[in-house]
Amino acid sequence: MLKPISLILLAVCALACKTQSPQPISLFNGQDLSGWHIDVPDMDNDSTARNPFIVRNNMLVSLGKPNGHIITDAAFQNYKLEVQYRFAGEPGNCGVLVHASTPRALYSMFPKSIEVQMMHENAGDFWCIVEDIAVPEMEKRRGPKENWGITEGKERRVINLTDGSEKKLGEWNTMVIECSGNSIKVWVNDEFVNHGTDCTASKGQIALQAEGAEVEFRKVELTPL
């Protein structure tokens, strides 16, 4: 029989191992939208408006219209998020929003956040949504400084570092977003495409968009850092 001190050491070791090797957490269970909520303005007063987020063939699907977001109930910080996605038909627009907080903070639609763009041929761009972020060569990648801003009518887009990171339409892409403190790094199909620092938020919810195009998600997995 183990002595009490041995039991304590085993417990400490188990906790240390767990701390050193955090396990991935699937944010989508493949069956339903548990752990998420829908924010689609058109659904507020129109009972006939469809929910643009469904589960189909064990995938989370954004039908694209009406525009809106599916948002995690929980908030997160210091994590790596892996999203596997593809445009189901026509190329179009979508995005992953990190550090999301106040709903409908921009254009009465977008929650306060930093968007990591998934738009076809633009995957990895940052869009500032009432939050801000800095990158090297800021004026080259965001435009003249006097136009910068985080609200309506301002230059909110920060162009990514590469071209050609995405796969052909219909093929699966893997986007990895690492949020560590006030830093955000992005990879698309194992290619490093963006790195922002001095982000004005370091935690929040995670959201996926409905923004015109149908997108299938087969994996939305978070690993604590």
TIMI-801945 format. One record per residue (C-alpha): residue number from 1; x, y, z. Coordinates in nm, 3 decimals, always signed. Example, Ala and Ser with C-alpha at 12.3 -4.5 7.8 and 13.67 -1.06 7.14 Angstrom:
<pts>
<pt seq="1" u="+1.230" v="-0.450" w="+0.780"/>
<pt seq="2" u="+1.367" v="-0.106" w="+0.714"/>
</pts>
This chain:
<pts>
<pt seq="1" u="+0.000" v="+0.000" w="+0.000"/>
<pt seq="2" u="+0.127" v="+0.349" w="-0.088"/>
<pt seq="3" u="+0.203" v="+0.579" w="+0.202"/>
<pt seq="4" u="+0.015" v="+0.911" w="+0.221"/>
<pt seq="5" u="+0.322" v="+1.104" w="+0.109"/>
<pt seq="6" u="+0.349" v="+0.883" w="-0.200"/>
<pt seq="7" u="-0.013" v="+0.951" w="-0.285"/>
<pt seq="8" u="+0.050" v="+1.323" w="-0.257"/>
<pt seq="9" u="+0.353" v="+1.299" w="-0.486"/>
<pt seq="10" u="+0.154" v="+1.104" w="-0.743"/>
<pt seq="11" u="-0.119" v="+1.366" w="-0.737"/>
<pt seq="12" u="+0.134" v="+1.646" w="-0.780"/>
<pt seq="13" u="+0.302" v="+1.461" w="-1.067"/>
<pt seq="14" u="-0.030" v="+1.402" w="-1.240"/>
<pt seq="15" u="-0.118" v="+1.769" w="-1.209"/>
<pt seq="16" u="+0.222" v="+1.872" w="-1.344"/>
<pt seq="17" u="+0.189" v="+1.640" w="-1.642"/>
<pt seq="18" u="-0.154" v="+1.779" w="-1.715"/>
<pt seq="19" u="-0.020" v="+2.133" w="-1.694"/>
<pt seq="20" u="+0.272" v="+2.058" w="-1.924"/>
<pt seq="21" u="+0.065" v="+1.878" w="-2.187"/>
<pt seq="22" u="-0.277" v="+2.044" w="-2.215"/>
<pt seq="23" u="-0.532" v="+1.843" w="-2.407"/>
<pt seq="24" u="-0.717" v="+1.982" w="-2.710"/>
<pt seq="25" u="-1.079" v="+2.082" w="-2.655"/>
<pt seq="26" u="-1.324" v="+2.036" w="-2.942"/>
<pt seq="27" u="-1.554" v="+2.338" w="-2.950"/>
<pt seq="28" u="-1.787" v="+2.161" w="-3.194"/>
<pt seq="29" u="-1.912" v="+1.814" w="-3.105"/>
<pt seq="30" u="-2.022" v="+1.712" w="-3.455"/>
<pt seq="31" u="-2.383" v="+1.661" w="-3.345"/>
<pt seq="32" u="-2.534" v="+1.994" w="-3.244"/>
<pt seq="33" u="-2.448" v="+2.353" w="-3.157"/>
<pt seq="34" u="-2.406" v="+2.301" w="-2.783"/>
<pt seq="35" u="-2.171" v="+2.559" w="-2.632"/>
<pt seq="36" u="-2.256" v="+2.820" w="-2.894"/>
<pt seq="37" u="-2.524" v="+3.085" w="-2.943"/>
<pt seq="38" u="-2.648" v="+3.259" w="-3.254"/>
<pt seq="39" u="-2.647" v="+3.635" w="-3.309"/>
<pt seq="40" u="-2.822" v="+3.717" w="-3.638"/>
<pt seq="41" u="-2.997" v="+4.058" w="-3.646"/>
<pt seq="42" u="-3.248" v="+3.950" w="-3.915"/>
<pt seq="43" u="-3.381" v="+3.686" w="-3.676"/>
<pt seq="44" u="-3.474" v="+3.945" w="-3.411"/>
<pt seq="45" u="-3.808" v="+4.047" w="-3.558"/>
<pt seq="46" u="-3.860" v="+3.816" w="-3.855"/>
<pt seq="47" u="-3.991" v="+3.476" w="-3.757"/>
<pt seq="48" u="-3.936" v="+3.352" w="-4.114"/>
<pt seq="49" u="-3.564" v="+3.437" w="-4.120"/>
<pt seq="50" u="-3.361" v="+3.118" w="-4.127"/>
<pt seq="51" u="-3.081" v="+3.035" w="-3.889"/>
<pt seq="52" u="-2.770" v="+3.042" w="-4.112"/>
<pt seq="53" u="-2.580" v="+2.801" w="-3.886"/>
<pt seq="54" u="-2.663" v="+2.431" w="-3.905"/>
<pt seq="55" u="-2.508" v="+2.090" w="-3.850"/>
<pt seq="56" u="-2.484" v="+1.877" w="-4.165"/>
<pt seq="57" u="-2.300" v="+1.548" w="-4.205"/>
<pt seq="58" u="-2.116" v="+1.606" w="-3.875"/>
<pt seq="59" u="-1.996" v="+1.945" w="-3.992"/>
<pt seq="60" u="-2.078" v="+2.292" w="-3.864"/>
<pt seq="61" u="-2.204" v="+2.481" w="-4.168"/>
<pt seq="62" u="-2.236" v="+2.854" w="-4.220"/>
<pt seq="63" u="-2.494" v="+2.898" w="-4.494"/>
<pt seq="64" u="-2.376" v="+3.254" w="-4.546"/>
<pt seq="65" u="-2.711" v="+3.433" w="-4.528"/>
<pt seq="66" u="-2.860" v="+3.608" w="-4.343"/>
<pt seq="67" u="-2.545" v="+3.769" w="-4.209"/>
<pt seq="68" u="-2.449" v="+3.713" w="-3.848"/>
<pt seq="69" u="-2.233" v="+3.516" w="-3.610"/>
<pt seq="70" u="-2.222" v="+3.198" w="-3.408"/>
<pt seq="71" u="-2.041" v="+3.271" w="-3.082"/>
<pt seq="72" u="-1.904" v="+3.049" w="-2.807"/>
<pt seq="73" u="-2.080" v="+3.078" w="-2.474"/>
<pt seq="74" u="-1.744" v="+3.069" w="-2.297"/>
<pt seq="75" u="-1.456" v="+3.317" w="-2.316"/>
<pt seq="76" u="-1.095" v="+3.203" w="-2.363"/>
<pt seq="77" u="-0.741" v="+3.337" w="-2.338"/>
<pt seq="78" u="-0.393" v="+3.199" w="-2.412"/>
<pt seq="79" u="-0.476" v="+2.924" w="-2.658"/>
<pt seq="80" u="-0.412" v="+2.779" w="-2.999"/>
<pt seq="81" u="-0.722" v="+2.740" w="-3.218"/>
<pt seq="82" u="-0.726" v="+2.503" w="-3.516"/>
<pt seq="83" u="-1.005" v="+2.545" w="-3.771"/>
<pt seq="84" u="-1.045" v="+2.318" w="-4.073"/>
<pt seq="85" u="-1.275" v="+2.469" w="-4.334"/>
<pt seq="86" u="-1.367" v="+2.482" w="-4.701"/>
<pt seq="87" u="-1.598" v="+2.684" w="-4.921"/>
<pt seq="88" u="-1.869" v="+2.440" w="-5.018"/>
<pt seq="89" u="-1.952" v="+2.593" w="-5.356"/>
<pt seq="90" u="-1.869" v="+2.943" w="-5.474"/>
<pt seq="91" u="-1.572" v="+3.127" w="-5.321"/>
<pt seq="92" u="-1.662" v="+3.403" w="-5.082"/>
<pt seq="93" u="-1.619" v="+3.561" w="-4.742"/>
<pt seq="94" u="-1.607" v="+3.438" w="-4.383"/>
<pt seq="95" u="-1.391" v="+3.484" w="-4.078"/>
<pt seq="96" u="-1.289" v="+3.371" w="-3.731"/>
<pt seq="97" u="-1.329" v="+3.636" w="-3.462"/>
<pt seq="98" u="-1.113" v="+3.613" w="-3.150"/>
<pt seq="99" u="-1.136" v="+3.810" w="-2.826"/>
<pt seq="100" u="-1.500" v="+3.880" w="-2.906"/>
<pt seq="101" u="-1.701" v="+4.072" w="-2.646"/>
<pt seq="102" u="-1.966" v="+4.344" w="-2.691"/>
<pt seq="103" u="-2.219" v="+4.220" w="-2.950"/>
<pt seq="104" u="-2.311" v="+4.430" w="-3.254"/>
<pt seq="105" u="-2.046" v="+4.689" w="-3.177"/>
<pt seq="106" u="-1.974" v="+4.764" w="-3.546"/>
<pt seq="107" u="-2.240" v="+4.831" w="-3.811"/>
<pt seq="108" u="-2.494" v="+4.688" w="-3.563"/>
<pt seq="109" u="-2.363" v="+4.347" w="-3.671"/>
<pt seq="110" u="-2.006" v="+4.261" w="-3.569"/>
<pt seq="111" u="-1.902" v="+4.193" w="-3.208"/>
<pt seq="112" u="-1.606" v="+4.383" w="-3.070"/>
<pt seq="113" u="-1.312" v="+4.160" w="-3.164"/>
<pt seq="114" u="-1.016" v="+4.096" w="-3.392"/>
<pt seq="115" u="-1.120" v="+3.913" w="-3.708"/>
<pt seq="116" u="-0.885" v="+3.666" w="-3.872"/>
<pt seq="117" u="-1.001" v="+3.675" w="-4.231"/>
<pt seq="118" u="-1.097" v="+3.360" w="-4.422"/>
<pt seq="119" u="-1.215" v="+3.534" w="-4.738"/>
<pt seq="120" u="-1.099" v="+3.340" w="-5.045"/>
<pt seq="121" u="-0.744" v="+3.446" w="-5.142"/>
<pt seq="122" u="-0.721" v="+3.673" w="-4.836"/>
<pt seq="123" u="-0.699" v="+3.419" w="-4.554"/>
<pt seq="124" u="-0.494" v="+3.551" w="-4.264"/>
<pt seq="125" u="-0.565" v="+3.923" w="-4.292"/>
<pt seq="126" u="-0.659" v="+4.097" w="-3.968"/>
<pt seq="127" u="-0.968" v="+4.319" w="-3.943"/>
<pt seq="128" u="-0.994" v="+4.546" w="-3.641"/>
<pt seq="129" u="-1.347" v="+4.551" w="-3.500"/>
<pt seq="130" u="-1.350" v="+4.810" w="-3.219"/>
<pt seq="131" u="-1.024" v="+4.647" w="-3.102"/>
<pt seq="132" u="-0.680" v="+4.722" w="-3.241"/>
<pt seq="133" u="-0.356" v="+4.542" w="-3.320"/>
<pt seq="134" u="-0.009" v="+4.636" w="-3.448"/>
<pt seq="135" u="+0.213" v="+4.467" w="-3.708"/>
<pt seq="136" u="+0.554" v="+4.545" w="-3.861"/>
<pt seq="137" u="+0.548" v="+4.781" w="-4.163"/>
<pt seq="138" u="+0.211" v="+4.909" w="-4.047"/>
<pt seq="139" u="+0.162" v="+5.179" w="-4.311"/>
<pt seq="140" u="+0.257" v="+4.940" w="-4.592"/>
<pt seq="141" u="+0.004" v="+4.685" w="-4.472"/>
<pt seq="142" u="-0.275" v="+4.910" w="-4.341"/>
<pt seq="143" u="-0.245" v="+5.227" w="-4.547"/>
<pt seq="144" u="-0.181" v="+5.589" w="-4.446"/>
<pt seq="145" u="-0.175" v="+5.636" w="-4.070"/>
<pt seq="146" u="-0.431" v="+5.915" w="-4.079"/>
<pt seq="147" u="-0.690" v="+5.666" w="-4.208"/>
<pt seq="148" u="-0.639" v="+5.405" w="-3.936"/>
<pt seq="149" u="-0.924" v="+5.333" w="-3.700"/>
<pt seq="150" u="-1.135" v="+5.062" w="-3.541"/>
<pt seq="151" u="-1.488" v="+5.185" w="-3.620"/>
<pt seq="152" u="-1.707" v="+5.255" w="-3.922"/>
<pt seq="153" u="-1.539" v="+5.430" w="-4.213"/>
<pt seq="154" u="-1.182" v="+5.376" w="-4.093"/>
<pt seq="155" u="-0.903" v="+5.163" w="-4.236"/>
<pt seq="156" u="-0.943" v="+4.849" w="-4.029"/>
<pt seq="157" u="-0.779" v="+4.590" w="-4.256"/>
<pt seq="158" u="-0.422" v="+4.472" w="-4.198"/>
<pt seq="159" u="-0.301" v="+4.271" w="-4.497"/>
<pt seq="160" u="-0.131" v="+3.938" w="-4.433"/>
<pt seq="161" u="+0.229" v="+3.849" w="-4.519"/>
<pt seq="162" u="+0.185" v="+3.600" w="-4.804"/>
<pt seq="163" u="-0.011" v="+3.502" w="-5.113"/>
<pt seq="164" u="-0.108" v="+3.155" w="-5.229"/>
<pt seq="165" u="-0.143" v="+2.991" w="-4.888"/>
<pt seq="166" u="-0.493" v="+2.857" w="-4.954"/>
<pt seq="167" u="-0.578" v="+2.534" w="-5.130"/>
<pt seq="168" u="-0.799" v="+2.498" w="-5.438"/>
<pt seq="169" u="-1.170" v="+2.556" w="-5.395"/>
<pt seq="170" u="-1.342" v="+2.251" w="-5.252"/>
<pt seq="171" u="-1.029" v="+2.134" w="-5.069"/>
<pt seq="172" u="-0.988" v="+2.159" w="-4.693"/>
<pt seq="173" u="-0.783" v="+2.441" w="-4.545"/>
<pt seq="174" u="-0.635" v="+2.443" w="-4.196"/>
<pt seq="175" u="-0.607" v="+2.772" w="-4.014"/>
<pt seq="176" u="-0.423" v="+2.790" w="-3.682"/>
<pt seq="177" u="-0.459" v="+3.099" w="-3.463"/>
<pt seq="178" u="-0.236" v="+3.135" w="-3.159"/>
<pt seq="179" u="-0.348" v="+3.390" w="-2.902"/>
<pt seq="180" u="-0.087" v="+3.448" w="-2.634"/>
<pt seq="181" u="-0.128" v="+3.752" w="-2.414"/>
<pt seq="182" u="-0.164" v="+4.049" w="-2.649"/>
<pt seq="183" u="-0.010" v="+3.864" w="-2.944"/>
<pt seq="184" u="-0.193" v="+3.687" w="-3.227"/>
<pt seq="185" u="-0.015" v="+3.459" w="-3.477"/>
<pt seq="186" u="-0.178" v="+3.293" w="-3.777"/>
<pt seq="187" u="-0.085" v="+3.001" w="-3.999"/>
<pt seq="188" u="-0.276" v="+2.884" w="-4.308"/>
<pt seq="189" u="-0.195" v="+2.531" w="-4.425"/>
<pt seq="190" u="+0.127" v="+2.537" w="-4.220"/>
<pt seq="191" u="+0.244" v="+2.867" w="-4.372"/>
<pt seq="192" u="+0.301" v="+3.155" w="-4.130"/>
<pt seq="193" u="+0.082" v="+3.436" w="-4.261"/>
<pt seq="194" u="+0.042" v="+3.700" w="-3.988"/>
<pt seq="195" u="+0.161" v="+3.816" w="-3.648"/>
<pt seq="196" u="+0.013" v="+4.105" w="-3.454"/>
<pt seq="197" u="+0.117" v="+4.247" w="-3.119"/>
<pt seq="198" u="-0.010" v="+4.504" w="-2.871"/>
<pt seq="199" u="-0.365" v="+4.384" w="-2.923"/>
<pt seq="200" u="-0.610" v="+4.586" w="-2.716"/>
<pt seq="201" u="-0.775" v="+4.264" w="-2.595"/>
<pt seq="202" u="-0.626" v="+3.941" w="-2.465"/>
<pt seq="203" u="-0.933" v="+3.729" w="-2.400"/>
<pt seq="204" u="-1.290" v="+3.684" w="-2.510"/>
<pt seq="205" u="-1.529" v="+3.462" w="-2.698"/>
<pt seq="206" u="-1.468" v="+3.301" w="-3.035"/>
<pt seq="207" u="-1.707" v="+3.357" w="-3.326"/>
<pt seq="208" u="-1.755" v="+3.229" w="-3.679"/>
<pt seq="209" u="-1.928" v="+3.436" w="-3.944"/>
<pt seq="210" u="-2.213" v="+3.405" w="-4.187"/>
<pt seq="211" u="-2.106" v="+3.661" w="-4.445"/>
<pt seq="212" u="-2.249" v="+3.567" w="-4.781"/>
<pt seq="213" u="-2.082" v="+3.237" w="-4.873"/>
<pt seq="214" u="-2.147" v="+2.881" w="-4.758"/>
<pt seq="215" u="-1.857" v="+2.744" w="-4.554"/>
<pt seq="216" u="-1.817" v="+2.400" w="-4.398"/>
<pt seq="217" u="-1.620" v="+2.347" w="-4.077"/>
<pt seq="218" u="-1.516" v="+1.995" w="-3.985"/>
<pt seq="219" u="-1.288" v="+2.091" w="-3.696"/>
<pt seq="220" u="-1.290" v="+2.373" w="-3.442"/>
<pt seq="221" u="-1.041" v="+2.271" w="-3.174"/>
<pt seq="222" u="-0.879" v="+2.473" w="-2.898"/>
<pt seq="223" u="-0.564" v="+2.383" w="-2.708"/>
<pt seq="224" u="-0.473" v="+2.589" w="-2.399"/>
<pt seq="225" u="-0.121" v="+2.729" w="-2.396"/>
</pts>
